[in-house]
Amino acid sequence: MHYRYIGVAIAALAAAACSNLTDSTGTAASAGSYDTFFSTTMSAPTISGSATLPQTLGTVALGTPASDGTFSGSFSINSNGGSGTVDGTMSSGGAVTISHFGDASLSPLQSVGFLETLMPSCDFTQAVSGAMSGAVQNGTLALTGALTLPCSWTNGDSTVVVPTVVTVQVSGSQD
């Protein structure tokens, strides 16, 4: 009988030690720095235009989520591509929703230097975006976000300004 209590005490201590690996959302293990690739495509459906832009390297750092899953972090893009803040929420399953990526007062991707450099013919002051979404699981990060904004395209012999959808995929692995 005495051994049963010792076994229960050891199990309780082991459970307490393991609980320090994650917070109440189960996502603290996802906090950290990720080496990332930023892949960007553009499409202008009204003129059947499309383009794949050069892949850009960088890092994304995610802070430890609070008990409600909210977190803050930062990103940096190589070759003077800019940097900024990252804010969002993370579920216990690793699903991520990014509410800010870039300027904290704007929607995701509305003010990110590497996009403005890659797409000088687009008007970022008119960009509209929603939340970015994705997942952080097993040491990998995958996010997707999109902007819609007017951009100049060559269409036949003329230049036209049309609504353009810019999709950015961020993928990487934890340092």
Legacy VTK file of the C-alpha trace (Angstrom):
# vtk DataFile Version 3.0
C-alpha trace
ASCII
DATASET POLYDATA
POINTS 175 float
0.000 0.000 0.000
2.869 2.361 0.852
4.336 1.826 -2.634
1.059 2.840 -4.297
1.249 6.323 -2.663
4.872 6.715 -3.730
3.896 5.794 -7.314
1.059 8.336 -7.284
3.410 11.021 -5.886
6.013 10.311 -8.589
3.345 10.459 -11.310
2.080 13.798 -9.953
5.617 15.234 -9.910
6.242 14.059 -13.479
2.976 15.628 -14.654
3.852 18.911 -12.936
7.301 18.950 -14.567
5.843 18.312 -18.014
3.201 21.015 -17.616
5.989 23.608 -17.672
6.691 22.749 -21.317
3.479 24.430 -22.504
1.102 27.087 -21.265
-2.625 26.540 -20.742
-3.228 26.703 -24.514
-0.633 23.990 -25.125
1.306 26.205 -27.547
4.392 27.506 -25.708
6.550 24.991 -27.563
5.694 26.898 -30.796
7.267 30.119 -29.510
10.689 30.891 -30.949
12.489 32.008 -34.074
11.850 30.515 -37.516
14.091 30.777 -40.601
11.604 31.528 -43.356
10.985 31.776 -47.088
8.554 34.416 -48.357
6.976 33.329 -51.666
4.843 35.895 -53.488
2.520 35.644 -56.472
0.419 38.286 -58.217
-2.699 37.804 -60.291
-4.900 40.212 -62.206
-7.968 38.187 -63.190
-9.552 40.944 -65.310
-6.670 40.749 -67.796
-5.539 37.156 -67.099
-2.237 38.467 -65.763
-0.015 36.580 -63.344
3.519 36.765 -61.993
5.674 34.876 -59.518
8.081 37.151 -57.697
11.548 36.150 -56.427
11.541 34.205 -53.177
12.804 36.211 -50.200
14.503 34.874 -47.050
13.989 36.127 -43.512
13.043 35.247 -39.959
9.830 35.293 -37.950
9.956 35.273 -34.145
6.828 34.256 -32.235
6.466 35.073 -28.550
5.020 32.700 -25.993
1.209 32.805 -26.203
-0.761 34.140 -23.249
-3.426 31.960 -21.643
-5.957 33.153 -24.258
-3.608 32.216 -27.138
-2.614 35.771 -28.094
1.035 36.407 -28.878
3.345 39.091 -30.207
6.485 38.746 -32.229
8.497 40.226 -35.036
9.789 39.548 -38.520
12.837 40.575 -40.493
13.364 40.123 -44.203
16.896 39.803 -45.596
18.482 42.219 -48.101
16.859 45.381 -46.721
13.397 43.851 -47.101
12.173 45.445 -43.901
11.023 44.344 -40.506
8.038 44.811 -38.255
5.729 43.387 -35.680
3.637 40.233 -35.735
0.537 39.862 -33.541
-2.025 37.107 -33.528
-3.585 34.140 -31.811
-2.552 30.505 -31.645
-4.805 27.575 -30.790
-3.756 24.501 -28.835
-3.675 22.566 -32.117
-1.185 25.031 -33.645
-3.606 26.955 -35.883
-2.450 30.560 -36.184
-4.319 33.724 -37.152
-2.138 36.808 -37.699
-3.913 40.124 -37.120
-0.840 42.325 -37.762
2.179 41.624 -39.946
4.100 44.822 -40.605
2.877 48.144 -39.299
0.925 47.423 -36.102
-1.770 49.944 -37.037
-2.497 48.324 -40.430
-3.890 44.991 -41.605
-1.356 42.250 -42.401
1.040 42.921 -45.300
-0.196 46.472 -46.006
3.164 47.987 -45.092
5.984 45.539 -45.756
9.125 46.874 -47.426
9.983 43.844 -49.547
6.548 43.840 -51.197
6.741 47.553 -51.970
10.222 47.032 -53.472
9.156 44.007 -55.556
6.002 45.718 -56.832
6.743 49.413 -57.486
3.841 49.642 -59.954
1.276 48.927 -57.209
-0.482 51.480 -55.010
-0.067 50.211 -51.443
-2.029 53.161 -50.040
-5.130 51.458 -51.468
-4.263 47.922 -50.345
-6.959 45.875 -48.610
-6.133 42.727 -46.675
-7.570 40.359 -44.120
-5.975 38.219 -41.457
-3.176 35.849 -42.362
-3.708 32.250 -41.344
-1.734 29.073 -41.046
-0.167 26.728 -38.540
2.812 26.228 -36.282
3.453 22.549 -35.635
6.429 20.264 -35.049
8.956 23.074 -35.483
7.535 24.342 -38.771
5.687 27.541 -39.621
3.294 27.992 -42.563
1.274 31.181 -43.123
-0.690 32.582 -46.045
-1.938 36.123 -46.507
-3.296 38.175 -49.372
-3.703 41.791 -50.431
-5.863 43.311 -53.129
-4.583 46.571 -54.595
-4.378 48.432 -57.907
-1.269 47.676 -59.984
-0.051 48.639 -63.444
0.196 45.820 -65.962
1.170 45.701 -69.608
-1.819 44.405 -71.557
-1.041 44.092 -75.232
0.285 47.485 -76.386
-1.005 49.464 -73.428
-0.492 49.847 -69.716
-3.559 49.349 -67.545
-4.177 49.698 -63.816
-6.319 46.830 -62.551
-7.194 45.183 -59.222
-4.444 42.733 -58.355
-4.410 39.948 -55.784
-1.030 39.486 -54.124
-0.618 36.227 -52.188
2.267 35.792 -49.762
3.171 32.385 -48.371
5.563 32.239 -45.428
7.130 28.896 -44.595
10.037 27.899 -42.449
11.519 25.863 -39.676
12.424 26.686 -36.110
16.046 27.632 -35.398
LINES 1 176
175 0 1 2 3 4 5 6 7 8 9 10 11 12 13 14 15 16 17 18 19 20 21 22 23 24 25 26 27 28 29 30 31 32 33 34 35 36 37 38 39 40 41 42 43 44 45 46 47 48 49 50 51 52 53 54 55 56 57 58 59 60 61 62 63 64 65 66 67 68 69 70 71 72 73 74 75 76 77 78 79 80 81 82 83 84 85 86 87 88 89 90 91 92 93 94 95 96 97 98 99 100 101 102 103 104 105 106 107 108 109 110 111 112 113 114 115 116 117 118 119 120 121 122 123 124 125 126 127 128 129 130 131 132 133 134 135 136 137 138 139 140 141 142 143 144 145 146 147 148 149 150 151 152 153 154 155 156 157 158 159 160 161 162 163 164 165 166 167 168 169 170 171 172 173 174
